[in-house]
Amino acid sequence: MPASNYLATSLLKHLLRIGGTTFYPPTGPMRLALGTGIPTPASFTEIAGDANYHRRDVAFPPSTLVNGNYVVQNPEDVDFGPFQLDWTATPITCFAIFDGTAPGNLLVYGLFGNPPAPVPVPQNSFLKVRAESVTISLINPKQTGAWDLPLLQQAVLEHVFRGTMCDRPADLYVALSKTSPSTAAFSEPSGASYDRVHWTDWTDPAAAGGTPNKATNGSSVEFKIPLEDWTSGAETLNTFGIFDAPNPGSGNLLFWGGLDAPSAITAGQKPTLNMGIDLDPPGWMVAGLTTPGNGARRERQQQHRSSKRKR
């Protein structure tokens, strides 16, 4: 499941330096919440009217690399209840992470179970979210093309969930490639007249008429007129990339995406590019339960008390 509109838009504006915006790490502890219905990037229906329900603080440990992706997970079991109300007719279906502000900004959310499996919780029962069952990660960049640098994945997770400021690049540069990073290394033209384009003109996803979670170039990206062929034979330029350094072959590839119309570029043909960095759901961040079953377990109050006596 994706990040909220608030989080994705805030990070986009921060990383691309849109409007001079700085997105500081969220304040206060991260808080785990429970909800009903189906959440969206713009809304989360939290449990209401139950005097014994409260959000629970979660202190995420440092992110770790798992199968090529950096992830953060809840380190301990999180217990809710005993619930004052009966939540069987309207079962608990989802969870979310909010920041520590009041009333809190929705950051990420997910559904219980895979496939989704609502959790009916009777009156006077508890609900336990198991340790390491809430996993938050960036989607594999080799699948989505949204992120390509593991260090950036790690920096974003540490920024949002652990309060470590993510330093953003001082400048961004647009590049072209004859290969997709999903299958091969980013391969820029070798012609002497080829240069990356320094870029600052991005649309504001938070502005009136803007699209939440998406930033596009505000004007066409124009490369130099080639003095030699930039492709040969069956080659085409099929991918764009955003780097943090000006010279071909240098710096870190941060974002990349496929071109709608791959083209062979020969001497005298001036390439013009329209691009977008789209973090729309289900675009970039996953919040899910990874342990077998739902990752959540309901317990009757008597069972919970008995387990406490045993400890």
Secondary structure, DSSP 8 states (H G I E B T S, - for coil): --B-HHHHHHHHHHHTTGGG-------S-EEEEEE-S--BTTB--B--S-TT---EEE-----EEETTEEEEE--S-EEE---SS-EEEEEE-EEEEE-SSSS--EEEEEESTTTT--EEE-TTEEEEE-TT-EEEEE--HHHHSS---HHHHHHHHHHHHH-------S--EEEEESS-TTTS-------TT---EE---B--TTSTT--TTEEEBSS-EE----SS-S--TT--EEEEEEESSSSTT-S-EEEEEEEEEEE---TT---EE--EEE--TTSSEEEEE-SSTTSEEEEEHHHHHHHHHH-
